[in-house]
Amino acid sequence: MELMSALLAYDFEEVPLKADYALAVLEHMAAVKGVTFYDSAYHVLAIRTKGLYLTADKAYVKRATRKGHVALLAEWNGASSTR
């Protein structure tokens, strides 16, 4: 309860879903066959913000690594690499 209360106390800015972002996610899904909207949404966000999408999903990393900005959590060393 204490941890959840602390998390809920943070004031996260919510950004409404925009059509261009949703379309970019669908384009990403078409370019990287066999991936989910969920994974694509986070990966596109990482690409657009020049961040890094960390995932434990080895199959996703294998499929999407050519897009950059994705890394396997188990191999991440804490650096802000965008490989």
N, C-alpha and C positions, 0 to 999 in steps of 0.2 A: 504493500500500500504506500509506503514511504517513497519508494523509487518511482512508482507511477505518479504520485502527487508531484514529485520533483520534475518529472518529464512534462506533465501537463502544465506546469507553471511557466515553462518556456513559451515565449511569444513568437511562434513560427509564422512567417508571412506566407499566406496562401496565395498562389498565383492561379487565376482561372485558366482552364484549358482553352487554348487558342487553336483555331483551325489549321494554321500553318504548321504548328507543332504536331498535331495529330496526323496530318498528311505526311510530314517528315518521318514519323514513326512507321506509318504504313509503307512508305517508300523503302525504309530501312529493312522492314520485314520482307519486302519483295526482293531486295538485293542480297539479303543474307537468308537463304532458304532454311526453313525448318526451325525458326525462332519464334518466341511468343511476343505478343504485344507488350507484356510486362517487361521482359528483358530489353526489348527494343526501345521502350520508353525511357528507361534509365540510361541506356547506352547513348541514345540521341541527346539526352540531357547532358551527359558527360562530354560528348563531342561539341555541342554548342557552347558549353561553358569552359571548354579547354580543361576539363577535369578528367577523372579516371573512374570508370565503372569497375568496381571490384565485385567479383562473383565467385562462388564455389563451384559453379557449373563448368566442368572441363569441356563438355561438348559445345557449350555456347562460345567459350573462348576460342576453341578450335575453329568454329564456323565464322566467327566475327572478328578475329584478330587483325585481318587486313584493313578493317575500318579504323584501327587505332583506338586509343583511349579506353582500353579494356585490359584487365589483368586478372589472373587467377589469384584468389585470396591467399591460398597456401604458398604462393611464390612471391607475394608482395613483401617488399622489405621496408615499407614505410616511406619511401621516397615518393615524390610527386611525379613519377614517370608517367608518360602518356604513350608508351609503346604501342 
